Amino acid sequence: MRNGKEVTKLGEYMHDQPVVPRTKDEKDAVVNRLKRIEGQVRGIQKMVEEDRYCIDILVQISAINAALKKVGFSVAERHTKHCVSDAIQTGKGYEAIDELMEIMKQFSK
């Protein structure tokens, strides 16, 4: 919520870019994790095409969900340490916390 209105569109969030730009190592780490997840998804597609056992497919889907959550929590941690911290120091803390809580509600669904 921001100014009494629920924030639902990405363009309505406080910043378009992080307050502190991500380092090359941070970007590389997240991109590499996402590429591994992308490979896992392609693996599941192949499993379906090969008519593999449903439980095996479900186990892989669960692994992908866990991997995506791990990436999401990593991004959320960085956001909290940099963007939310900066917002608190500049007097926009409540707005940043509301924004973070709203996205964490979506993230935890």
C-alpha positions in Angstrom: 0.0 0.0 0.0 1.2 3.5 -0.8 -0.7 6.6 0.2 -3.7 4.5 1.1 -3.8 2.7 -2.3 -2.7 -0.8 -2.9 0.2 -1.1 -5.3 -0.4 -3.7 -8.0 1.5 -2.6 -11.1 5.3 -2.8 -11.3 5.5 0.7 -12.7 3.9 2.1 -9.6 6.8 1.0 -7.3 9.1 3.5 -5.7 12.1 3.0 -8.1 12.8 1.7 -11.5 16.4 0.9 -10.6 18.0 -0.2 -7.4 19.4 2.6 -5.2 22.8 0.9 -5.2 23.5 -0.8 -8.6 24.1 -4.5 -8.5 27.8 -5.5 -8.9 28.9 -7.6 -11.8 29.3 -10.5 -9.4 25.8 -10.1 -8.0 24.3 -10.0 -11.5 26.3 -13.0 -12.6 25.3 -15.0 -9.6 21.6 -14.4 -10.1 21.7 -14.9 -13.9 23.6 -18.1 -13.5 21.1 -19.4 -11.0 18.3 -18.5 -13.4 20.0 -20.2 -16.3 20.3 -23.4 -14.2 16.6 -23.1 -13.4 15.9 -22.6 -17.1 17.8 -25.8 -17.8 15.7 -27.6 -15.2 12.5 -26.4 -16.9 13.7 -27.7 -20.2 14.5 -31.0 -18.5 10.9 -31.2 -17.3 9.6 -30.5 -20.8 11.7 -33.4 -22.0 10.4 -35.6 -19.2 6.9 -34.9 -20.3 7.7 -35.5 -23.9 9.2 -38.9 -22.9 6.1 -39.7 -20.9 8.1 -40.1 -17.6 6.5 -41.0 -14.3 4.3 -38.2 -12.9 6.0 -38.3 -9.5 9.4 -37.8 -11.0 8.1 -34.8 -12.9 6.5 -33.4 -9.7 9.8 -33.8 -7.8 11.5 -31.7 -10.4 8.8 -29.1 -10.3 9.2 -28.9 -6.6 13.0 -28.4 -7.0 12.4 -25.6 -9.5 10.0 -23.9 -7.1 12.5 -24.1 -4.3 15.3 -22.8 -6.5 13.1 -19.8 -7.7 12.2 -19.0 -4.1 15.9 -19.1 -3.1 16.7 -16.6 -5.9 13.7 -14.4 -4.9 14.8 -14.3 -1.2 18.3 -13.4 -2.3 16.9 -10.5 -4.4 14.6 -9.5 -1.5 17.5 -9.6 1.0 19.6 -7.3 -1.3 16.6 -5.0 -1.7 16.1 -4.8 2.0 19.8 -4.1 2.7 20.1 -1.4 0.1 16.8 0.1 -1.1 14.7 -0.2 2.0 17.6 0.9 4.2 18.2 3.9 2.0 14.4 4.7 2.1 14.4 4.6 5.9 17.4 7.0 6.0 15.7 9.4 3.6 12.4 9.4 5.4 10.5 7.1 3.0 10.8 4.0 5.2 7.1 3.4 5.7 6.5 3.5 1.9 9.4 1.2 1.2 8.3 -1.3 3.9 4.7 -1.3 2.6 6.0 -1.9 -0.9 8.3 -4.8 0.3 5.5 -6.4 2.3 3.1 -6.2 -0.6 5.6 -8.0 -2.9 6.4 -10.5 -0.2 2.8 -11.4 0.1 2.7 -12.1 -3.7 6.0 -14.0 -3.4 4.7 -16.3 -0.7 1.6 -17.4 -2.6 
